[in-house]
Amino acid sequence: MKTAGLQLVRFGWEQAWSCLFPVVIFASLAITGLIPFPWLPRYDWLLLICLAMQAWMVRSGLETRDELKVITLFHVIGLALEVFKVHMGSWSYPGEGYTKVFGVPLYSGFMYASVASYLCQAWRRLKVELLGWPPFPIVVTLAALIYLNFFTHHYWIDVRWWLSALVLLVFLRTWVGFEVGGIRYRMPLASSFALIGFFIWIAENIATFFGAWQYPDQSASWRIVHIGKVSSWLLLVIVSFLIVATLKRVKDRQSRP
């Protein structure tokens, strides 16, 4: 029992370090929401803080240049999704800002990038290994379909539940192995998707509370984000994980003699 408790503490410690970038973003949202910053609008300060944090992460060695490339890719992917969703009225950024593009502040891309940062950090710190990983074409096709559904469901039927069922089928025999305190553990990959998606939904509630963005039903006053949003974050986590896993596997193959 004592060993299990110690292992849990070690696991929590590694997770905390892996979440460093997201924690800084949420802390910045809270501070800038409570204390007015001078000279620039809030959204612009948030962008400067995110840029400074990203530069420090690379300079300090907490993130490698290869990981920076992955995070930048997620910034672009997330920003494209944000511009589309804001245009469709899914949510909004009502505050002022010099660095807003089509109604979307550029700092918002870092919220997606922070998910990639967490995955990259946790992958390295916990020595993650994937067992029973599906073929490359299937993984890429599934990730593309999930991402496209975020756009197409506004014009066609929403197939998120079909895609979720497909994820369970494709990764039925896939396990994620990780190391804590020199001891190896493993869990079904689908379970890790669900856990990460749920915790991101909790983080989303914190973010909207501090005005990171605003859903239509939060325009008058803040309320808890609908539990149905967990499915959206779950699918986004799956896309994020598939991209990171695919890029890391490609790099591993290239580094082999």
N, C-alpha and C positions, 0 to 999 in steps of 0.2 A: 504493500500500500504506500509505504514511504517512497519507494523507487518510482511508482507510478506518479505520485505527486511531484517529485523532482523532475521527471520527464515532462510533465505537463507544464511546469514552470519554464523549463528549457525551450519547449516548443513555443510557448507564449512569447518568450524573449526573442527568439528568431523571427517570429511573426511580427512583433513590434518593430524590429529593425527593418523588416521587409516593407512595412507600411509607412516608413519615414516620410516619403514624398506625399502620400495622401494625408497624413497627419498635419504636415505643414500647410497644405491647401485648406483643410478644414479649420485649422487654427487661424489662418489668414482671413477666411470668411467670417469667423466669429469676431475677430479683433476689428476688422474694417467695418463690420456691421454695428459694433457697439461704440467705436471711437471714430469720429470723422477725421480723415486724413487731409492735410492741406494740399493746395496747388493742383492736384489732379483728381478726376472722378475716381470712384471706388474701383470700377472695373479695370481702369488703367493701372492702379496700384497693385491690384491682384496679378495682372500680367507681369509687372516688373518683379514682384515677389517670386512668381513661378519661374521666370527666366533666371533670376539670381540663384534660386534653389537648384535648378537644373545644372547651371554652370558649376555650382559648388559640388554637387553629387559626382560630376565627372572629374573635376579637378582633385577632389579628395580620394578618388579611387573607389568610391562606393558603387559607381556605375562605370562600366567599360564603354569604349567608343562604339563597339558593336551593339551594346544594349541601348545606347543613345540613338542609334539608327532605328532600332525597333520602336522605341518610344516616340521618335519623330513621326514614324509611319502611323502610329496610333493617333497622334495629334492631328494629322491630316485627315484620317478616316473619321475621327470624331467630329472635327470641325465641319466636314462635308455633311454629316448626319445632322448636326446642330442647325446649320443654315436651312436645310430642307424642312426639318421639324418646326422650326420657328416660322418659316414661311407658311406651313400648313396649319399653324395655330395650335400645335400640340402643347407648347409652352412658350414662355417669353422671357426676355431680359429687359424689364422696364426702366432700369437705371440708365444714366447718361454715361458716355464714354467716347474718347477720341479713337480708341482701337476697336470699335465695333464694325463688323463687316456684314452687311445685309441683316442688321438687327442683332447680330451675335458677337459678343465680346471675344477677342482672341484668347483670353485666358481660359475659356471653356474647354478648348482642346486639351488643356493640361489635365482636366478631370478624367478624360479618357486615357491620356498618357500615363496618369498615375496608376491606373489599373495595370497597364503594361509594366510599369516600374515595379509594382508589387510582385507581379508574376516572375519577372526576371530576377529580382532579389531573392524571392523565396526559392526559386529554382536552384540558385547557386548555394544559398545558405543551408538548405535542407537536402542538397544533393539529390534532386528529384530524378527519378528514372521511370520511364513509361514502359509498361509490359503489355504486350498484345496490341500494339498500335496498328490501326487499320492502314491500308495502302494509301500512298500519297494522293492519287487522283480523287479518291473518295473523300478524304479530309478536306482538300481544297474546294471541291464542289459543294460539300456541305456547308463550309464556312461562307462561301459566296452566296448560297441560297438564303442562309440566315440573315446575312447583311442586307441583301436585296429586299427581303421581306419587310424590313423597316421602312423602305420606300414604297414598295408596290402595294402594301395593304391599304394605302390611302385611295387607290384606284381600283383594286381588285379585292378578292377575299383575303382575310388574314389567315395564313396557314401556319402560324406559330406553333399550334398544338401538334399539327402533323410533323413539323420539323422537330419538335421536342421528342415525339415518339421515334422519329428516325434517328435522333441522337442516341436514344437508349438502345436502339437496335444495333447501330454501327459500333457503339462502344460497350456492348454487352460484356465482352470478355477483356476489356481494357482496364488495367489497374495502374495506379500511380504509387510508386515506391518512394519513400523519403527517409531521411536519417535524422535522428535526434539523440544527442549524447552518445554517438557511436553505435546505436542500436537501429536496425532497419525495421520499418513498418510499411504497410501498404493498405490501400483502401480502394474501393471501386471508383473509377474516374467520374462516373455520373454523380456519385455522392459528393465529391469535391466541388463539382459544378454547382450543385444545389446549395451547398454551404456558402460558397463565395458569393453567389447571387443573392442569397438572403442577407448577408452582412452588407453588401453594397446597397440593398434596399434600405437598410437601417441608416447607412451613411447618407443616402439620398434624402431621408427625412430630416437629418441634421442640416444638410446643405440647403434645402428649401426653407427651413426654419430661419437660417441666417441670410436668406435672400440671394442665394447663388443663382437661382432661376425661379420661375413661378409657373405653376400649372393654372389653367383657367379657373378651377374651383378654389384656388388659393388667392384670388385677386382681392377679395374683401378682407379675409383674414386667413392665417395659416391653419391648415388642417393636415392630418396624417395622410401621406401619399397612399393611394389605393393599393391594397395588397396585390391586386392584379398586375401591378408594375413589376412584381418580382419576376414574372415570366419574361418580361422584356430584358431585365438585367441579367437573368439567367442565360438568355440567348446571347446577349452581348458578351458575357463572361466566356461563353463557349467559343465565340468567334475569336476573342482575345487569346484564349488558351490555345486554340488550334493554330493561330498565326505564330505565336511565340514558340510552340512545340515544333512546328514545321521548320521554322527558321533555325532553331537550335539543332535539329536533326540534320538539316542540310549542312550546317557549319561543322558538325561532328564528322560527317562523311568527308568533307573537304580537308579536314585536318588530319585524317588518317593517311599513313604512308602508302 
